[in-house]
């Protein structure tokens, strides 16, 4: 009898915790800010946004399904490491919106030449797959992309408006 009450209480508290996590508001990027540099720390699952050398926001992110190590070849599900630039903006992405990352660069192409395999491409910062944006912050609980950097739909909306083409992005291990 007491075990059943404890189980119901435990489940109720877990559900309450999930609801609080989901709805707890996060800091928004200040309006009219121009982000001029992004720094991704893969091991901490964080992306730092800078404006005029000042940190303005830290995003919690998900990465490729194989997050450890530098991207080497197409299909390895790793997120690249190095210095790149935002080279595209797509408002009609299959993942809400996205910002293109200039992977592969010349160094990446040279590194993969000896393997005789393609380096891959289409690495993005993007939101959630269209139709499942309701997942929100829960997407952060595991790495699920094919090598991209994922944020919530609300966060990619902020970034899409604040990041210009040719903004530097440094991706650290």
N, C-alpha and C positions, 0 to 999 in steps of 0.2 A: 504494500500500500504506500509506504513512505518512498519507496524506490520510484514509483510512478509519478508522484508529485515532484520529486527531485528531477526526474527526466523532463517533465513538462516545463518546470522552471528553467532548467538548463536550455532547452530548445527555445523558450520564450526570450531568454536573455540573449541567445545567439541571434535570433531574428531581430531583436531590438538593436543589437550591435551592427548588424548588416544595414539596417535602415538608417541608423545614425551615420555610418560610414558613407553610404550612398548620397544622402541629402546634406551632409555637413558642407557648408559653402567653403570654397577655396578662394584664395586671393586672386583677383583679376589683374590682368596686365593694365597698367595705367593707360587711359585713353590718350590718343595722339602721340604715342611713343614710337620712335623709330628704332627697331632693333638693328644693330650693326654688326653683331657677332653672336654666334651660338657655339657653346662648348658642351659636348656630350661626354659624360663619364659613364661608360658602359657598365663597369663593375658596380657602380652605385645606382644604376638605372635612373640617372638624372640628366636633364638638359638645362643648361644655364643660358639665359638670354641677357645680353648686355646692350646698353645704349650709352654711347659716349664714355665707354670704359667702366661704367657702373653696372653692377648686377641689378636687374630689375625684376626678374622672376626666375624661379627654379621649377621645372616641370618634372613630374614623375613619368617615366616612359616604360614601354615594352619594346623588346628588340626581336631580332631573328631567333628562330627556334634553337640555333646553335650559337649562343651569344659569346662564347669564349674564343678569342683569337680573331685575327684579321680575315676579312673576306678574301678568298683566293681565286675561286672559280664560280662560274654560274651554277646556281642550284645548291650551293653548300649551306645555305640558310644562315650565313653569318652576316653581321653588320660590319661594314668596312671600318678601318681605322686610318686616320690621317687628316690632312687639311684639304677641304673641298669647298665648293661654293654652291649657293642656291642658284640653280640654273633654269628653273621652270616653276610656274604656278598653274595649277589645274583646279578650277572651281567645279568641275564635273567629274571628279574621280569616282571610282567604284568604292572608295573609302572616304566618303564625305567630301573632303578637299585634300589637296596635297601640295607640298613644296618639293620640287626635284632637287636631288643632290648630284653634283657633277662626277659621280663615280661611274666608270673608272677614269682615273687620271693617267698621265703618261707613265708614271712609276708603276701603277697597278698593271697596265698593259704589258710593260716590260717584264714584270715579275711572272706573269702568267704565260708569256711566250714560250718559255722553256718547257712548259707542261703540254703545250700544244692544245690547250683547251680555252674556251671563251671565258673572259673575265666576268661576264654578266653586265647588268646595268639596271636601270629603272629603280634605283634606290631612292626612297622618298621619306619625308616626314609626313605622316598622314593620320587621319582620324580613323574611326571604326567603319567596318564594312557597312555599306548602305543597307538600311533595314534593321540593323542591330545596334544602333547608337544608344539605345536605352541601357545597354550594358554599362555605359559610363566608366567610372573609375575601377570597376571590377576587372576590366581588361588587364590592369597592371599586375594582377596576381600571378601571371606567368608570361613567358616570352612566346609569342605566337606568330610573328610575321615571317616572311621569307628572307628577311635581311634589312627591312626598313625600320624606321623609328616611329612608334605609334604613341599617340596622345588621344585624349577624348575629343569628340567633335567640337565642343565649346573651345577647347584649347587650340585646335587647328584653326578655328575661326579667328581667334586672337592673333595667332602667328601669321596667318594668311594676310591679314590686314597690316601687320607691323613689320614684316620682313620683305625687303626688296630683293629683286634679282641681283646677283653678284655679292650677296652677304656671305661672309666667311662662316664656315662651320668646321670646327675641329672635333674629331671623334677620337676620344682617348680609350685605351683598354679598360 
